[in-house]
Amino acid sequence: MERIGGRERIKVDTRVVAATNKDLKSEIGAGRFREDLYFRLSVVNITLPPLRERGEDIILLANAFLRRASEEHRRKLQFSGDACLALVAHSWPGNVRELENAVQRAAIMARGKVIGPTDLGFDTTDIPGKEPRRLKETRNQVERELLLEALTRTQGNISHAARELGISRPALHELLQKHGMDSRTLRLAGPTQRVRHE
């Protein structure tokens, strides 16, 4: 490169990472973005869908943020079932940053060890207002994620997983059967692998 007004060529080794929430091809067509700059930047394109379209990631991310906040504030916290439903049902216009802030705020403001929807800033009337099919799908999705996380952490140990979830062994067996999950698969997978159940 050469500095503006300079004569000496300077060797540089750089990589440009650019991000936008706009459709740049449409912006070029509308005359709001330079086409030559687009082709300079457009080498490897990665499309990241918004958080609301990655429902299965919401609980995983929320739990990761909660573990971090629990350590930071020296509190043992967990989400209630209704809180998990509210997390998945929310549209998250602020994406992952909004989710992280909501969990951090709840970890600070929650009075007890269990974080509910109101601790996260949700109106509890929002959940029943969803259509029944959507609510059922959300509940099933949350149940699967919670089961998978508990069984992965305990390497498929039913007793330990049931204790973590605060339910009885028979209740856990019923949930596993409902979702077509096998604890033996997670036991064989070991602690460093994650098994995905559709």
Disulfide bonds with the S-S distance in Angstrom:
none
